[in-house]
């Protein structure tokens, strides 16, 4: 398996695990880390033996934001011509296989935005979320003003974006940003267990299920329902749909072909 400078990668059964690994910078998201992350996600995406991915950081920080030292000298021309933050950053949201974010400690700025690009977030009880860009004289640039209101509503999103305050795991769960909270020492066990459960399903079924749920944020309800219906119909072309229904009728465990 490839060795990276800014991340650690491992595989556990059908689960691929990516750990952000810049401990001295609280996993600040520098350009080199984004490149490493993209390569690792591409490798897991191409691996038929991987059915789900877990993205995590350290006990202290999932990611404390984009690397301010890297961006503070950039001009408008620099960021515009480089398409700064677009190139590579959206890779997490473009992966077709399910991705679970396991968040402990700080998930701030770009770290919060990266967690939101995952399919759902399992938070440790010490997790802290926020979009503090306003305190730097700027605004979120990787989805903080767009994904956050869709997930937690306008009032909470405005509160976080305009004040720059952090919210704890309990508040994040109450407003729907995270799916569940677990003790810090159980975070990876819980996240990997969830990913193993997902990876034990038919891969094409989980991929189209993810696509269908994401469509709900892009379309009016009637259009979304029509997309869901046609996608549901399309699953009747899967070998695994035949196997799954036959296994249910025969009262046995399904033997997925992932086709």
N, C-alpha and C positions, 0 to 999 in steps of 0.2 A: 504493500500500500504506500502511496506517495507520502513523503514527509513535508510538512509545511512549516514556515517560519512563524506565522501568526495565529494558527489554529491547530488543534489536535483532532484527529479523525480516527474512528474505530467502527467496527461492525460487530453487532451482537445479534446472531441469528439473522432475521430478515430486517433488522433495524440498523440504519446508518446513524452514527452519532457525530456531530460536529461541535467542538468546544472552542469558543473564542479564547485566545490565549495571548493576551498582552498584559500580564498582571501588573507591571509597573505603571501602566497607563489606564488601569481599570477597564481594560478591553476597549479603549477608544478606537473608533472605526476609521483607521487610516486607509489610504488607497491600497497599500500592499495587502492589508487584511481582506479588503473587499475582493481583490483579485484571487487570493487564496480561497476564500469562501466560494466564489463562483466556480472555481475549478473543482472543489470538493463536491458541490451540489451537482455539477454536471456529471461527475463520476458516479454518484449515487443514482442520479436520474437514469443513467445508461445501464446500470447494473440490474439485471433481471432478478437477482437474488435479494434485492432490497425493496421492501414494500412500504416503508415509512421512515421518516427522518426526524431525529431530535436535534434541535439547535439550542445550545446552552452556553453559559459563561462560567464564572467562578462563584464561590459563595458570597463574595463581596460585591460583584457586579456582573450582570448580564452584559451590559455595555453602557458606559457612562456618557455616550454621545459620540458625535463625529470628532475627529482630532482637530482641536482648535489651533494648535501650533502649526498644523499643516495648512490651514485655510486662512489664517489671520492676515497674511500679506497679499492675498489674491485680490485682483481688481475685478470690476464688472466684466471687462473684456475676457479676463482669464476664465471666470466661472461660466460665462456664456459660451465661449468658443470651445471649452472643454466639455460642455454639458455636464458640469460638475454635479455630483450626487445622482444624476440619472444613470450614467454609464456604470454598469455593474451592480448598482444598489438595488435595482428592481428585480434582480435575479431570484431573490427569495420568493417574491410574489409570482414569479413565472414558472416555478417548478410544478410539474403536474402531479407528482406524488405528494401525499399528505405530509405536512411538516408540523411538529409539535414544538412550541417554544417552552423550555424549562427555565424559568426566570427566578433568580435569587439576587438579592441586593439591588443595586441601582440599574434601572432601565430608563435612561434619561435621553431626551433629544433623539438623535439617530438610533439609540438603543431601544427606546420605546417604539419608534417607528419600525424598526426591524422586527421587533416582537410582534407588532400588529400585522406585518406581512405574512407571518406564519398562520396556520389554519386555526389554532387555538393556543391559549397560554395556560400552562399550569404554573402557579406562583408559589414560591416558598413563603413562609410567614414573615420573612424579613424583606420581602420585595418592596421596592419603591419605584413608582412610575411618575414621569413628568416630561414636560416640554419647556425647558428653561431658556429657550433661544431668545426670548424677549429681554432677558437680563444681559444679553450680549449685543443688544441693539439690532437684532434681526428676527426672523420668524422661522418656524419649522420648514424644512425643504424636502423632506422625504415622506410626506403623507400625514404629518401631524395636524394640519388644518383640514384634511379631507377624510382620512380613515377614522381619526379620533371622533369627530362628530357623528359619523355613521354608526360607530360602535357604542358610544356612551351618551349621545345626545348633545344638543347645542349648548345648554347651560353649563354642563360639566366641562365640555371641551373649551368653551370660552374662558371659564374659570382657570383652567390649567394653562392655556396658551397665553392669556393676558397677564396673569400674576406670576407665572413661572414656578408655582408651588409644586411640591411633590404630593402624591397620594399614596397611602399605604395599601397593602395587599387586600385588607378587608374592604376598604372603599372601592378598590378596583374590581373586586368581585361583585359588590353591591350594584355597581353601575354597568356590569356586563363586559368589562374589559378582559377579565380572566375567567376561565371556566371553573377553576377550583383552587383552593389553598391547601397546602400540605406543610408539615414540619420541614425545616431546612434539611435535616439529616435524612429525610425520606424523599426529597425532591426527585433525584434521578431514578430511584426505584419506581416511583409513581409514574414519571414521564415515560420511562422505558416500558413499563407494564402497559400503559395506554397505547404506546407505539406498537408493541408486540401484538396487542389485540387488533389494532387496525391492520397490521401487516399479515395477520392470520386470515384476513378476508381475501376475497378475489381482488387482485390488483386493478383490473379494468373497472370493476364496480366502484372501488374507493376513488379512483381517479375521476370518473364521471360524476360521482356524488359530490366531490369537492367542487368540480366545475359548475354543477347545478346550484349549489348553495351560493357560490361566489356570484353567480348570475343575478341573484336577488338584489345585489347592491348596484347593479348596472342597468336594470330595466324596470318599467312599470309592472305592477302585479300581473295584469292579464298577459303581457308578453312573457314574463317569467314563468307563469303557469304553463303557457304553451311550450316554452323551451323545456321545462321539466317533463311534460307529457311526451314530447318527441324523444327526449333522452331516455325516459323510461321505456318507451317502445323500442329504442335502439338496443337496449340491454338484452332484448330477446334474440339478438344475433350472437350473444356471448355463449361460448361453450360452458362457461362457469354458471350462467343463469340456468341452463338445462340441468347441470350437475347439482346446483344448489336446491332447486325445486324437487328433483328426483330424490336427493338425499333426505330432504324434509319428509317426503311421502314415505320413504323407506325407513324412516327413523334411524338414520345413521349419520355419521359425520361426513361433511362434504370433502371431496378430494379435489381441490382447486387445481386447474391447469394454468391459471392466470392468463386465460385467453377468452 
